[in-house]
Amino acid sequence: MTVPGDEQRWAGQQEGRNNGRSSRGWSQQEEEENGLTELAAPAPASLEERGDDLSREQSRAIEEERAASEGNEAGLTEVAAPVPVAERERGDALEDEEEKAGQAAHDGDSTDDYADAELASGTALERAHSSQESVPAKGSGEDEKAAGSAQASTAATAWNETVIVSWLIFFSLLGTLARLGVEALTTYPSTPFASTVLWANLGGSLCLGFLLEDRRLFSKTVPTHLITNDKEATHGHIARHQKTLPLYIGLATGFCGSFTSFSTFITDAFLTLANRLDSASPTSPYHTIPVTSIPERNGGYSFLAVVGVLIVHPAVSISALKTGAHIALATDRVMPGIPQRFISCWLDCMVLILGLGCWIGAVLLSIFPPGPASAWRSRATLPLIFSPLGALLRFYLSRHLNSRVPSFPLGTFTANIIGTVIEAVCYVLQHTDNVVLRNDLVDTDACTVLQGLMQGFCGCLTTVSTWVAELDGLRRRHAWVYGLMSVAVALGFQVAIMGSVLWARGFVDSCGAFA
């Protein structure tokens, strides 16, 4: 039974929502097409204030204050992705932000100029408009000033680019070490999940979710005049500013992207399908049993196993992304901020030495390994040589390709597919007798180099954390197409490359301890 007061309240709420839709220029059909997955659903606690069904609530679940990406990094998912937790009403989905960023970069004079690309945000447009009105007609003196300003802008851009590359190199090394360490720690007797990269993907997605939601860590880098009593506006300024910082890009793209690995996830899925996934030793940790010791099983069980891997990995990673965002919200009051001066004067200068120095150190440790060839250190240092190359390639692919098709992040997709194909080729070479065997002796150098390419270059070129952030930020239909295409194409290449060799002539497990 409906009382008159309830009817009036419901009518008022419905009229307010309709006015909001008309002010934004949305039709009902457009609003339904803007829906995200159930992960972006509004909080259940506000049910008494809702009149619409879930499908329409999903279309308004993205935060209105979502950080609008600026600079050349506008195409990066780690920069353009909306916050994972819809604490406030969000505006555009990921593809909308990518399209705006790409249009802003296309309309600018130079896609490599940070100052021009900053005009992608509304506040930057206002600043540019006001500055143009206040500038008088240029004379010879004004031309000289303009030339000097252009040179200074070019120098600042080159400095920023150098610092970003240095952070990516440094954090790609840390991300690779973290991934290898987590995989080793989770290889123990009776482990509940044989694909140990699952836990690395969980950790990287957790960190990225924290960075996307956090508004405290880099709050002190924002100019003081932008900090107001309006919490919503202040959060928007912090979000826009922090995603232009080289340190933030290094953490999100370098560390989180290198901590996770899409290629290893797909390789484990294929090995599960072929019943060749390494199982942990039943007696000692950090060791696996030979593949020849794994009992044969029915093809139906292999199908169930690969479906389980393909479901568990994305589900755990998306859950970790959300958990990281909730951790950022929970620690919002106690999280300290990093001062701008400390970042620009100390950290950015130190990383110029640390990035290149650590990379050179990894090369020297690989040439002069601190132990026998069978020691874990020699197998851990070789991937570090190739890690920065994979991270940098992924960074530039995302920067230049992601905004071209806003509904389908082409840069991340290309990086994941290329890395998966290279890993499949390396795995086949590693398990082919005429490559790793010389005079019936195992070529340890060939085994370790191929393993280094797989764990270092392919592991850092491909990413799960960015992938799930894109799935969370895209509209529902686009997310399903993008997610299924990524898995289907990657697994299809694995079956074509690895399966053709495995089922035609079989694999030779000569590398054994090195793989």
QUISUL-V564596 format. One record per helix or strand. SS is the DSSP state (h for helix, s for strand). FROM is the first residue (numbers start at 1). TO is the last residue. If there is no record, write none. Layout:
# QUISUL-V564596
ss: [SS:SS]
from: [FROM:FROM]
to: [TO:TO]
This chain:
# QUISUL-V564596
ss: [h:h:h:h:h:s:h:h:s:h:h:h:h:h:h:h:h:h:h:s:s:h:h:h:h:h:h:s:s:h:h:h:h]
from: [4:28:38:44:54:63:72:77:90:94:114:122:140:197:219:224:231:246:262:279:288:291:299:340:376:410:433:437:441:444:465:476:512]
to: [24:33:40:49:59:64:75:80:90:107:120:134:185:213:221:226:242:259:273:280:289:293:330:367:401:430:436:438:442:461:473:504:514]
